[in-house]
Every structure is written in structure tokens, then in C-alpha cells.
Amino acid sequence: MVLTKSKEKMLFEGFSIFMLIVLFFILVTTAVNTAAPFYMVLFGFAPTLLTIVIGLLIYEEIVLSRTIIWLTPFVLAALFLILANGDRVLRENLDIASLAAINILFSAIYLAIFFILLTLLEKPVKEKIIKKTQQFVQQPIIVKSSPLTIKEYISSIEDKSKALNFVIGRVYNKYHGGSKELREIISIKPDWYNEFSESMQNEEKPDKKRMLQILSNFENKLDSLEKTEKEIFGDKHIFNLKNLERNKYGSDQILNVLIKNDKDPVESYYKGAKEFCAKLKEELQK
């Protein structure tokens, strides 16, 4: 199953809402069975509730640095212990230590299930990208001797572009001083894939003019990777970057920074994307 970033986010939101419903059911059941005031039961499970809510609010940062959300249950449990032990009513009516442990357990189960599910769904995408990259690197002659269809060129460009976006997300993440705003400057927009698909609705007579315009967007983004960080990001961002193998004044090419700081075959992704863009343009201009 191939998931776009928007679908991954929808999956996360749907799963989180489902877990909130389950947790609410547990709260009601606990309140009924123990005859405890609902507000007190609600407070007792507040760390788990807040973990899920925080996850929904900072989804982008979770994807790039999962350490953030894994630390959240422990921080919230610690705050819960401090607040509960500081209140006499809560101290007398709640088993504070046990509730803190239960909250950490529930939060960990929630996070583990989601990330296992996401990993299983992402695996086919990565395998597909690696397989296509290997075919391109090891047998480039196939592209020259066996012309692809317009649809196949678009699919290849999409695969390489998604691979580059994954690399950009890992290299310029929050841990390295990056931000969503910075990543969007050089990332290839998923909407462009959809625009390609819309232009191909009539496969016998695709909208070539529109496709050339979209292709120009891809090429401009790819070309920007050959410029320096200072040229593209400006001083606003480059001095925030850290823990990366790069020139601190931003004089390195962005592509070189990606290559030096990620284990994936970044150069192959880039050359593949450029190659297929050039071939698609040639095909569209016929």
C-alpha cells in the first residue's frame, strides 16, 4: 500500500480519534464501577488524554523526530505525580503512583501500535523506491533502448521525488535545527503528482501544455538543490542548522548536504529525477 503524506496524517488522526473514544469508554466504565466523580477519573487519565491530543497537534514534528512524542508520556506522568501529590483531596482519593504507571503504559501502547502500523505501511513504499533506483543505476541502458510511456515517466519522477522528500525530511528535521517552513522551500509538492494525474485523465490525448507547466515546477525544485543553502534558505534559516556535516555559513550545495548526511543513494534519486524529467519533456514536446 502506497501512502501519501496526507493519507499518513489522516491515518494518524483517525487512529488517535479512535483511541480517544476507547479511552472515554474506559473513563465512563471506571466512574460507574467505582462510583468516583467523573472529573476525578478524568484527571487520573489526563496524561494519556494529553499525549493523544499533543500527538494530533504536533503530527509533523512527530514524523520527523519521534523522540518528542515518546518522551511526552513520561513528562506528563511526572507532572501528574507532582500535581496530585500536592493536593490533599486527590492524594486521599487516588492511587497516584499506580495511575501514573497505567498512564505511561496506555500511552506507550497507543504509540507502539501506531508506529508499528505506519512502519508496515511505509515498508512497501521504500522497497519500491530502492528497487526502481537499483534498476536505474544498474541498467540505465533500458531507459534509452526501451522508451517509456508518458504515464511511466510520471510514475518514475514521482518515485524519485518522494525519495528525495523523505531525505529532505530526515536531514532538515527539528533535531538538526530545520523547520517545516524550511523543508517546504525545497520539497516537491504532492499536489503536483495529482495535477499530473488530472492532466492524464484522457490518456489518448493528455493535456501536454499543462503537463509541461507542472514539469517546469519539478525541474525548478530540482535545480534549487544545486544551489547553496544560503542562496535558497537565506540567513533566517542557515544559522539555526546544527548537528550536520555542512559549512556553517551555508556555502555548501543543498544536494551535497543531503548526500553527506543521509545513508540513502541521494545522488541516484536526484539524477534519476532529472533524467526522467528531461525524457518526459522530450516526449511531451513531440
C-alpha positions in Angstrom: 0.0 0.0 0.0 1.4 3.4 -1.0 0.6 6.2 1.4 1.0 9.9 0.6 1.8 12.3 3.4 -1.8 13.5 3.6 -3.0 9.9 3.9 -0.5 9.1 6.6 -1.8 12.1 8.5 -5.4 11.0 8.0 -4.4 7.5 9.3 -2.8 9.1 12.4 -5.8 11.3 13.1 -8.3 8.5 12.6 -6.4 6.1 14.9 -5.9 8.8 17.5 -9.7 9.7 17.5 -10.5 6.0 17.8 -8.2 5.8 20.8 -9.8 8.8 22.4 -13.2 7.1 22.0 -11.9 3.9 23.6 -10.3 5.9 26.4 -13.6 7.8 27.0 -15.4 4.5 27.3 -12.9 3.3 29.8 -13.3 6.5 31.8 -17.1 6.2 31.9 -16.9 2.5 32.9 -14.4 3.3 35.6 -16.5 6.1 37.0 -19.6 3.9 37.1 -18.0 0.9 38.6 -16.1 2.8 41.3 -18.8 5.5 42.0 -15.9 8.0 41.8 -16.7 11.5 40.5 -16.1 11.7 36.7 -13.9 14.7 37.0 -11.5 12.8 39.3 -11.4 9.8 36.9 -10.8 12.2 34.1 -7.9 13.8 36.0 -6.5 10.3 36.7 -6.2 9.6 33.0 -5.2 13.1 31.9 -1.6 12.2 30.9 -2.9 9.6 28.3 -5.5 12.0 27.0 -3.0 14.8 26.7 -0.5 12.5 25.0 -3.0 11.7 22.2 -4.1 15.4 21.9 -0.5 16.6 21.7 0.2 14.0 19.1 -2.6 15.3 17.0 -1.4 18.9 17.4 2.3 18.3 16.5 2.0 15.5 13.9 4.6 17.0 11.6 7.2 17.1 14.3 6.4 13.5 15.4 7.1 12.2 11.9 10.5 13.9 11.8 11.6 13.3 15.4 9.6 10.5 17.1 11.6 11.0 20.3 9.4 14.0 21.1 6.2 12.1 21.4 7.9 9.1 23.2 9.1 11.5 25.9 5.7 13.1 26.3 4.0 10.3 28.4 6.9 10.4 30.9 6.9 14.2 31.2 3.1 14.3 31.7 3.2 11.4 34.2 5.8 13.3 36.2 3.7 16.5 36.2 0.7 14.3 37.2 2.6 13.0 40.2 3.7 16.5 41.3 0.2 18.0 41.0 -1.7 15.0 42.5 0.7 14.7 45.5 0.3 18.4 46.1 -3.4 18.2 46.5 -4.8 16.6 49.7 -8.2 15.5 48.2 -6.5 13.9 45.2 -3.9 12.3 47.4 -6.5 10.7 49.6 -8.8 9.5 46.8 -6.4 8.4 44.1 -3.7 5.7 43.9 -1.4 8.2 42.3 1.7 6.0 41.7 -0.4 3.3 40.1 -2.3 5.8 37.9 1.0 7.3 36.7 2.3 3.9 35.7 -1.0 3.0 34.0 -0.9 6.2 32.0 2.6 5.6 30.8 1.6 2.0 29.8 -1.6 3.2 27.9 0.4 5.9 26.1 3.1 3.5 25.2 0.6 1.0 23.8 -1.0 3.8 21.8 2.3 5.0 20.3 3.6 1.5 19.7 0.5 0.3 17.8 0.5 3.4 15.6 4.2 3.4 14.7 4.2 -0.4 14.0 1.2 0.1 11.7 2.9 3.1 10.0 6.2 1.2 9.6 4.4 -1.8 8.0 2.6 0.5 5.5 5.7 2.5 4.7 7.9 -0.6 4.0 6.4 -1.4 0.5 7.0 2.3 -0.5 10.7 2.2 0.5 11.2 -1.2 -1.1 9.6 0.1 -4.4 11.8 3.2 -4.4 15.0 1.2 -3.7 14.1 -1.4 -6.4 13.5 1.2 -9.0 16.6 3.1 -8.1 18.7 0.0 -8.4 17.2 -0.7 -11.8 18.0 2.8 -12.9 21.6 2.7 -11.6 22.5 -0.8 -12.8 20.7 -0.8 -16.1 20.4 2.7 -17.4 20.5 1.5 -20.9 17.0 0.1 -20.6 15.6 3.7 -20.4 17.4 4.6 -23.6 16.6 1.5 -25.6 13.0 1.0 -24.4 11.1 4.3 -24.4 8.6 4.5 -21.6 5.0 5.8 -21.9 4.2 9.3 -20.5 2.4 7.6 -17.6 5.5 5.5 -16.8 7.8 8.6 -16.9 5.5 10.4 -14.5 5.5 7.4 -12.1 9.3 7.3 -12.2 9.5 11.0 -11.5 7.1 10.6 -8.6 9.1 7.8 -7.1 12.4 9.7 -7.2 10.7 12.9 -5.9 9.1 11.1 -3.0 12.5 9.5 -2.1 14.1 13.0 -2.2 11.4 14.4 0.0 12.0 11.6 2.6 15.7 12.6 2.6 14.9 16.3 3.0 12.6 15.5 5.9 15.3 13.5 7.7 18.2 15.9 7.1 16.4 19.2 7.8 14.4 17.9 10.7 13.9 19.7 14.0 16.8 17.9 15.6 19.1 19.5 13.0 17.5 22.9 13.5 15.3 22.6 10.5 11.6 23.6 10.3 8.5 22.8 8.2 8.9 26.2 6.5 12.5 25.4 5.5 11.6 22.0 4.2 8.8 23.3 2.1 11.2 25.6 0.3 12.9 22.7 -1.4 10.4 19.8 -1.1 8.4 18.7 -4.2 4.7 19.3 -3.5 2.5 16.2 -3.5 -0.2 18.3 -5.2 1.9 18.3 -8.4 1.5 14.5 -8.7 -2.3 14.9 -8.5 -2.1 17.6 -11.2 -0.2 15.2 -13.4 -2.9 12.6 -12.9 -5.6 15.1 -13.8 -3.8 16.0 -17.0 -3.7 12.3 -17.9 -7.4 11.7 -17.5 -7.6 11.4 -21.3 -4.6 9.1 -21.9 -5.1 9.2 -25.6 -4.9 13.0 -25.7 -3.3 14.3 -22.4 -3.1 18.0 -21.7 0.5 18.3 -22.7 0.7 22.1 -22.3 -0.4 21.8 -18.7 1.9 18.9 -18.1 4.9 20.9 -19.3 3.9 23.7 -16.9 3.8 21.2 -14.0 7.1 19.6 -15.1 8.7 23.1 -15.0 7.8 23.2 -11.3 9.6 19.9 -10.7 12.6 21.0 -12.6 12.8 24.3 -10.7 12.7 22.5 -7.4 15.4 20.0 -8.5 17.6 22.9 -9.8 17.3 24.6 -6.4 19.0 21.7 -4.8 22.2 22.5 -6.8 22.3 26.0 -5.2 23.8 26.8 -1.8 21.9 26.8 1.4 22.5 30.5 1.8 21.1 31.2 -1.7 17.9 29.2 -1.1 17.3 29.5 2.7 18.9 32.8 3.5 20.3 33.8 6.8 17.0 33.3 8.6 17.4 29.5 8.5 21.1 28.6 7.9 22.4 29.7 11.3 19.8 27.6 13.1 21.0 24.4 11.4 23.2 22.1 13.6 24.5 18.6 14.0 25.0 18.3 10.2 28.1 17.8 8.1 28.0 21.2 6.3 29.6 24.6 6.0 28.2 26.7 8.9 27.9 29.7 6.7 25.7 27.9 4.2 28.1 27.8 1.2 27.6 24.1 0.5 25.2 23.0 -2.2 21.9 21.6 -0.7 22.3 18.4 -2.7 25.8 17.8 -1.2 24.4 18.4 2.3 21.7 15.8 1.7 24.3 13.3 0.2 26.7 13.8 3.2 24.1 13.5 5.9 21.8 10.6 4.7 22.5 6.9 4.0 20.1 6.7 1.1 21.5 6.9 -2.5 20.6 10.6 -2.7 22.6 11.3 -5.8 20.9 8.4 -7.7 17.5 9.7 -6.7 18.4 13.2 -7.9 20.0 12.1 -11.2 17.1 9.8 -11.8 14.5 12.5 -11.3 16.5 14.9 -13.6 16.8 12.2 -16.3 13.1 11.3 -16.3 12.1 15.0 -16.3 14.2 15.6 -19.3 12.8 12.5 -21.1 9.3 13.4 -20.2 9.8 16.9 -21.6 11.2 15.5 -24.8 8.2 13.2 -25.1 5.6 16.0 -24.4 7.2 18.3 -27.0 6.9 15.8 -29.8 
